[in-house]
């Protein structure tokens, strides 16, 4: 009897067909996976908005940028140091204050117990990944999955010695920020020892005001090309600088063309990795340069005179943004952000223009959306 079998040519044809089918299907599968991750990211940002509203319902004001009124951290309570940038409980961030409204009550209670029992106001879990709070609960490096966008590779990798990570940062208005505990006048997040802000302060309308924005998490600081938009270190960057000082040092390919952040610098200081630290350089985003533009700081430690943290994401073409009415919108990286060469200091006649200026944003639609009471009639995308 004649045996039935494939010839070598037939086998190769079948393999080729299978290869073509895989090549056709793989991009579709990857696109479907990214669509699912993006949807999860959007939902998490919306849940953060609900937590923000619940905080307001409970305390009648939004969480503070630092000096948390809700945690009794508005004074130094007799500590010998008066340095607002020192290791004191006045550095506690807005996200720390929101923990009980994010199903993190146990974590919040551990924080609060440490704050209440501290006689020198030192809450080491703000900057130390291995530090513990009340009842010995380890706080600094404890991950919170709902604060990490699955589209970001860094959200899925973490060393125990590093601080907990976060992809969603509070919007501190339309300004270049100093690194300390500034009172952010052009934001809903104000210092607790200065003012507690409620919905009545959003005179531009909650549907026209961005309160949180998505940002990629910084990995190893030597890996700057992976950071969306590029990163620049500019020693002359200050609160009155023109934004194009940041874009000018990044080449067209996104390669860093100024001093690079090296692997020897402390990665725990990098934005997105100190979610309990209220210093503006570490946990903030500003609506100056459009999403996925460069991010710039004054030095490699990210803790000096000037910081320009830009919204960014691994979603193609822009980043997710949360508005004051708890709606989430995808903001395109092509949104109108005005002229980055505009000189705000000259226009306002002040070397600290954002402390003195109260009018409409200089950064067009993007800047207007980042301020709660600039007086602009601008709607989101």
C-alpha positions as CSV (number, residue, x, y, z in Angstrom):
1,X,0.0,0.0,0.0
2,X,1.1,3.5,-0.8
3,X,2.1,5.5,2.4
4,X,0.5,9.0,2.9
5,X,2.9,11.8,4.0
6,X,3.7,15.5,3.5
7,X,6.5,16.4,1.2
8,X,9.2,18.8,2.3
9,X,7.8,21.5,0.0
10,X,4.3,21.1,1.5
11,X,5.6,21.3,5.0
12,X,7.5,24.5,4.2
13,X,4.4,26.0,2.6
14,X,2.3,25.3,5.8
15,X,5.0,26.8,8.0
16,X,5.1,29.8,5.9
17,X,1.4,30.3,6.0
18,X,1.4,29.9,9.8
19,X,4.2,32.5,10.0
20,X,2.2,35.0,7.9
21,X,-0.9,34.5,10.0
22,X,1.1,35.1,13.2
23,X,2.6,38.2,11.7
24,X,-0.8,39.5,10.9
25,X,-2.4,38.6,14.2
26,X,0.4,39.6,16.6
27,X,0.0,43.4,16.1
28,X,-3.8,43.0,16.6
29,X,-3.3,41.0,19.8
30,X,-0.7,43.6,21.1
31,X,-3.1,46.4,20.3
32,X,-5.9,44.7,22.1
33,X,-3.7,44.2,25.2
34,X,-2.7,47.9,25.2
35,X,-6.3,48.9,24.8
36,X,-7.1,46.9,27.9
37,X,-4.2,48.4,29.8
38,X,-5.2,51.9,28.7
39,X,-8.8,51.3,29.8
40,X,-7.6,50.1,33.2
41,X,-5.3,53.1,33.5
42,X,-8.3,55.4,32.8
43,X,-10.5,53.6,35.3
44,X,-7.8,53.9,38.0
45,X,-7.5,57.6,37.4
46,X,-11.2,58.0,37.7
47,X,-11.1,56.1,41.1
48,X,-8.5,58.6,42.2
49,X,-11.0,61.3,41.3
50,X,-13.6,59.7,43.5
51,X,-11.1,59.5,46.4
52,X,-10.4,63.2,45.9
53,X,-14.1,64.1,46.1
54,X,-14.6,61.8,49.1
55,X,-11.7,63.7,50.8
56,X,-13.5,66.9,50.1
57,X,-16.8,65.5,51.4
58,X,-15.2,64.5,54.6
59,X,-13.0,67.5,55.4
60,X,-14.7,70.2,53.2
61,X,-11.4,70.9,51.4
62,X,-9.0,69.2,49.0
63,X,-5.9,67.5,50.3
64,X,-3.0,69.9,50.8
65,X,0.2,69.9,48.8
66,X,2.1,69.7,52.1
67,X,1.4,70.6,55.7
68,X,-1.5,68.2,55.8
69,X,-4.3,69.7,57.8
70,X,-6.1,66.4,57.9
71,X,-3.1,64.7,59.6
72,X,-2.4,67.6,62.0
73,X,0.9,68.3,60.2
74,X,0.5,72.0,59.8
75,X,3.2,73.0,62.4
76,X,6.6,71.8,63.6
77,X,5.3,71.2,67.2
78,X,8.4,72.4,68.9
79,X,11.0,70.8,66.7
80,X,14.4,72.5,66.7
81,X,14.6,72.7,62.9
82,X,12.5,75.2,60.9
83,X,13.8,74.1,57.5
84,X,10.7,73.5,55.3
85,X,12.8,71.1,53.2
86,X,14.0,69.1,56.1
87,X,12.9,65.7,57.2
88,X,9.8,66.8,59.0
89,X,6.2,65.7,58.9
90,X,5.2,68.9,57.1
91,X,6.5,67.2,53.9
92,X,3.6,64.7,53.9
93,X,2.0,64.7,50.4
94,X,-1.6,65.0,49.1
95,X,-1.6,61.3,48.2
96,X,-0.8,60.3,51.7
97,X,-3.8,62.3,53.0
98,X,-6.0,60.5,50.4
99,X,-5.1,56.9,51.5
100,X,-8.3,56.1,53.5
101,X,-10.4,57.0,50.5
102,X,-8.4,54.6,48.3
103,X,-9.1,51.5,50.3
104,X,-5.7,52.0,52.1
105,X,-7.1,52.7,55.6
106,X,-4.6,50.4,57.4
107,X,-1.7,52.2,55.7
108,X,-3.1,55.6,56.5
109,X,-3.6,54.6,60.2
110,X,0.0,53.5,60.4
111,X,1.1,56.9,58.9
112,X,-1.2,58.8,61.3
113,X,0.0,56.9,64.3
114,X,3.6,57.9,63.5
115,X,2.6,61.5,63.0
116,X,0.6,61.7,66.3
117,X,3.4,60.1,68.3
118,X,6.3,62.0,66.8
119,X,8.0,64.5,69.0
120,X,10.5,65.7,66.5
121,X,8.2,65.5,63.5
122,X,10.5,63.0,61.7
123,X,8.4,60.7,59.5
124,X,11.1,58.7,57.8
125,X,8.7,56.8,55.6
126,X,8.4,60.0,53.5
127,X,11.8,59.4,52.0
128,X,13.0,56.0,53.3
129,X,11.7,52.9,51.5
130,X,12.5,50.7,54.5
131,X,11.0,52.9,57.2
132,X,8.0,51.7,59.2
133,X,5.0,53.6,60.6
134,X,2.7,52.8,63.5
135,X,2.5,49.2,64.7
136,X,5.7,48.4,62.7
137,X,3.9,48.6,59.3
138,X,6.4,49.1,56.5
139,X,5.2,52.2,54.5
140,X,7.9,53.6,52.3
141,X,8.1,50.8,49.7
142,X,4.5,49.4,50.0
143,X,3.1,49.3,46.5
144,X,-0.4,50.5,45.7
145,X,-1.4,48.9,42.4
146,X,-4.3,51.4,41.7
147,X,-1.7,54.2,41.4
148,X,0.3,52.4,38.7
149,X,-0.7,52.4,35.1
150,X,-0.1,48.9,33.6
151,X,1.0,50.5,30.3
152,X,4.2,51.7,32.0
153,X,6.9,49.1,32.2
154,X,8.2,50.6,35.4
155,X,4.9,50.0,37.1
156,X,5.6,46.3,36.9
157,X,9.2,46.3,38.3
158,X,10.2,47.4,41.7
159,X,13.1,46.8,44.1
160,X,12.3,46.5,47.8
161,X,14.8,49.2,48.5
162,X,13.0,51.7,46.4
163,X,10.0,53.9,47.3
164,X,6.5,53.0,46.2
165,X,5.7,54.1,42.6
166,X,3.0,56.3,41.2
167,X,1.8,57.2,37.6
168,X,-0.7,59.8,38.7
169,X,0.4,63.2,40.0
170,X,-1.4,66.3,41.3
171,X,-1.4,69.3,38.9
172,X,0.3,72.3,40.5
173,X,-0.8,74.8,37.9
174,X,1.0,76.4,35.0
175,X,4.4,77.3,36.4
176,X,8.0,76.2,36.7
177,X,8.3,75.2,40.4
178,X,11.0,75.4,43.1
179,X,11.7,72.1,44.8
180,X,10.6,73.0,48.3
181,X,7.2,73.1,50.0
182,X,5.8,76.0,48.0
183,X,2.3,77.3,48.5
184,X,0.9,76.6,45.0
185,X,-1.4,79.5,44.4
186,X,-2.4,78.4,40.9
187,X,-3.7,75.0,41.9
188,X,-6.4,73.4,44.1
189,X,-3.5,71.9,46.2
190,X,-2.5,74.5,48.8
191,X,-0.2,74.3,51.8
192,X,-2.2,73.4,54.9
193,X,-0.6,76.1,57.0
194,X,-1.8,78.7,54.5
195,X,-5.1,77.7,53.1
196,X,-7.6,74.9,52.7
197,X,-9.2,75.0,49.3
198,X,-12.7,73.7,48.3
199,X,-14.8,73.5,45.2
200,X,-15.7,77.2,45.6
201,X,-12.1,78.0,44.5
202,X,-12.6,76.4,41.1
203,X,-14.2,79.4,39.5
204,X,-13.2,78.3,36.0
205,X,-15.5,75.3,36.4
206,X,-14.7,71.7,37.5
207,X,-15.2,70.4,34.0
208,X,-12.5,72.9,32.8
209,X,-9.9,72.2,35.4
210,X,-7.3,69.4,35.4
211,X,-6.5,68.2,38.9
212,X,-4.4,65.0,38.2
213,X,-2.3,64.0,35.2
214,X,-0.6,60.8,34.1
215,X,3.3,60.7,34.1
216,X,5.7,57.9,33.4
217,X,7.7,56.5,36.3
218,X,11.4,57.1,36.2
219,X,13.4,53.9,36.3
220,X,17.2,53.7,36.7
221,X,18.3,57.3,36.3
222,X,20.9,56.3,33.8
223,X,18.1,55.1,31.5
224,X,17.1,58.6,30.4
225,X,16.3,57.8,26.8
226,X,13.4,55.6,28.0
227,X,11.7,58.5,29.7
228,X,9.1,60.0,27.4
229,X,10.1,63.3,25.9
230,X,13.6,63.2,27.3
231,X,15.1,64.7,30.5
232,X,17.3,67.7,30.8
233,X,19.4,69.0,33.7
234,X,19.8,72.8,33.5
235,X,21.6,74.5,36.3
236,X,20.2,77.8,35.3
237,X,16.5,76.6,35.4
238,X,14.5,78.8,37.7
239,X,10.9,79.9,38.4
240,X,11.2,82.8,36.0
241,X,12.8,80.8,33.1
242,X,11.3,80.5,29.7
243,X,10.0,77.0,29.0
244,X,12.0,76.7,25.8
245,X,15.1,76.4,27.9
246,X,13.9,72.8,28.4
247,X,12.9,72.0,24.9
248,X,16.1,73.5,23.4
249,X,18.4,71.0,25.0
250,X,16.5,68.0,23.7
251,X,17.4,67.1,20.1
252,X,14.9,66.1,17.5
253,X,15.4,62.4,18.3
254,X,14.7,62.8,21.9
255,X,18.3,62.2,22.9
256,X,19.6,64.0,25.9
257,X,22.0,66.7,24.8
258,X,22.9,68.2,28.2
259,X,24.3,66.7,31.4
260,X,22.8,63.3,31.8
261,X,21.5,61.8,35.0
262,X,24.0,59.0,36.0
263,X,23.4,55.7,37.6
264,X,25.3,56.8,40.7
265,X,22.5,59.3,41.6
266,X,19.9,58.3,44.1
267,X,16.9,56.8,42.1
268,X,14.7,57.2,45.1
269,X,14.7,61.0,44.4
270,X,13.4,60.6,40.9
271,X,9.8,61.8,40.2
272,X,7.2,59.1,40.6
273,X,9.0,57.2,43.3
274,X,8.3,59.3,46.5
275,X,4.5,59.3,46.6
276,X,4.4,60.5,50.2
277,X,6.8,63.4,49.8
278,X,5.1,66.7,49.4
279,X,8.1,68.5,47.9
280,X,6.9,69.9,44.6
281,X,9.8,68.7,42.5
282,X,9.1,65.1,43.4
283,X,5.3,64.7,43.2
284,X,3.8,67.2,40.7
285,X,3.1,67.9,37.1
286,X,2.6,71.3,35.5
287,X,0.6,72.4,32.5
288,X,3.4,74.4,30.7
289,X,4.8,72.1,28.0
290,X,2.3,69.8,26.3
291,X,2.1,66.1,27.2
292,X,5.2,64.0,26.2
293,X,7.4,67.0,26.0
294,X,10.7,67.1,27.8
295,X,11.0,67.2,31.6
296,X,13.7,69.3,33.2
297,X,15.3,69.9,36.6
298,X,18.0,72.1,38.1
299,X,20.3,69.2,39.1
300,X,20.6,65.4,39.1
301,X,19.2,65.1,42.6
302,X,16.0,66.8,41.4
303,X,15.8,69.0,44.5
304,X,16.9,72.5,43.8
305,X,15.7,75.8,42.4
306,X,13.7,74.9,39.3
307,X,11.6,71.9,38.1
308,X,9.4,71.5,35.1
309,X,7.6,68.1,35.3
310,X,5.6,67.3,32.2
311,X,2.7,65.0,31.7
312,X,3.6,61.8,29.8
313,X,2.4,58.2,29.1
314,X,3.1,55.1,27.0
315,X,-0.3,55.6,25.3
316,X,0.3,56.8,21.8
317,X,-0.1,60.5,21.2
318,X,-0.7,61.9,24.7
319,X,-1.6,61.2,28.3
320,X,-4.7,60.8,30.5
321,X,-5.9,63.7,32.6
322,X,-8.4,63.9,35.5
323,X,-10.7,66.9,35.7
324,X,-12.3,68.4,38.8
325,X,-15.7,66.9,37.9
326,X,-14.2,63.4,38.1
327,X,-14.2,62.9,34.3
328,X,-11.1,61.5,32.6
329,X,-10.0,62.8,29.2
330,X,-7.1,61.8,26.9
331,X,-5.1,64.9,26.2
332,X,-3.2,65.0,22.9
333,X,0.4,66.0,22.9
334,X,-0.5,68.4,20.1
335,X,-2.7,70.5,22.4
336,X,-2.1,74.2,22.1
337,X,0.4,75.2,24.9
338,X,1.3,78.7,23.6
339,X,4.7,80.0,22.8
340,X,7.4,78.3,25.0
341,X,9.8,81.3,24.3
342,X,7.4,83.7,26.0
343,X,9.0,85.6,28.9
344,X,6.6,85.6,31.8
345,X,9.0,87.5,34.1
346,X,9.3,90.4,31.7
347,X,5.5,90.4,31.1
348,X,4.7,90.5,34.8
349,X,7.7,92.6,35.9
350,X,8.5,90.1,38.6
351,X,11.3,87.6,39.2
352,X,8.8,85.4,41.0
353,X,5.9,85.8,38.5
354,X,3.8,82.9,39.6
355,X,3.7,84.1,43.2
356,X,2.5,87.5,42.1
357,X,0.4,86.9,39.0
358,X,-3.3,86.0,39.2
359,X,-4.5,86.4,35.7
360,X,-5.1,84.0,32.7
361,X,-2.5,81.5,31.9
362,X,0.3,82.4,29.4
363,X,0.3,78.8,28.0
364,X,-2.9,78.9,26.0
365,X,-5.4,76.0,26.3
366,X,-3.1,73.6,28.2
367,X,-2.1,76.2,30.7
368,X,-5.6,77.4,31.2
369,X,-6.9,73.8,31.9
370,X,-4.2,73.5,34.7
371,X,-5.5,76.5,36.7
372,X,-8.7,76.5,38.7
373,X,-9.3,80.3,38.7
374,X,-7.4,81.9,35.8
375,X,-10.6,83.5,34.4
376,X,-10.3,81.7,31.1
377,X,-13.4,80.2,29.3
378,X,-11.5,77.1,28.0
379,X,-13.0,73.6,27.8
380,X,-11.2,70.3,27.8
381,X,-10.8,68.0,24.8
